[in-house]
Amino acid sequence: MILKPEKLVFSLHDSKIFDINRRERDLEISLSSMVIFENGKTFAIDNPKIICHDLIDLEANMDYPVRILAFEKNPINLSLDEFKAYTFDIIEEAYGEGLIHFYGIGNICKAGKPSAFDMTIDIFYRGELEAIWDRKDQVEIKG
């Protein structure tokens, strides 16, 4: 399903990001859940993936298509590979023209001790947002 952030047809609030993978010009985000508002109904979905199509061109924009910033003792820029050690709880989400901004809590286990830090994730893209899920993992929320 193609998502239209300007029409507020979905929410990732209170979801957990388990993984982010780059696939050439696309970015795949694995989540614990999401909510879709479709045809007057509300659906809760388990284990969806969000695909951000056509990430910005690094050379043309002199920028990163994905910025992950962890606020441990000092702010730390994380690469996608470094982020693989974390999970991320989405507290706030914002969508603009070609931009997704998440604010939340990054969770990591270091030396056997769990730690949690404020974290932001910004994704810059030019294409569409697509949600992919198994329809059997979709439950209608009534009331």
Secondary structure as GFF3:
##gff-version 3
##sequence-region A 1 143
A	DSSP	beta_strand	2	3	.	.	.	ID=ss1
A	DSSP	three_ten_helix	5	7	.	.	.	ID=ss2
A	DSSP	beta_strand	10	11	.	.	.	ID=ss3
A	DSSP	beta_strand	16	23	.	.	.	ID=ss4
A	DSSP	beta_strand	26	31	.	.	.	ID=ss5
A	DSSP	beta_strand	33	38	.	.	.	ID=ss6
A	DSSP	beta_strand	41	46	.	.	.	ID=ss7
A	DSSP	beta_strand	49	52	.	.	.	ID=ss8
A	DSSP	alpha_helix	58	61	.	.	.	ID=ss9
A	DSSP	beta_strand	66	71	.	.	.	ID=ss10
A	DSSP	beta_strand	75	78	.	.	.	ID=ss11
A	DSSP	alpha_helix	80	83	.	.	.	ID=ss12
A	DSSP	beta_strand	87	96	.	.	.	ID=ss13
A	DSSP	beta_strand	99	110	.	.	.	ID=ss14
A	DSSP	beta_strand	113	124	.	.	.	ID=ss15
A	DSSP	beta_strand	129	132	.	.	.	ID=ss16
A	DSSP	three_ten_helix	135	137	.	.	.	ID=ss17
A	DSSP	beta_strand	138	141	.	.	.	ID=ss18
###
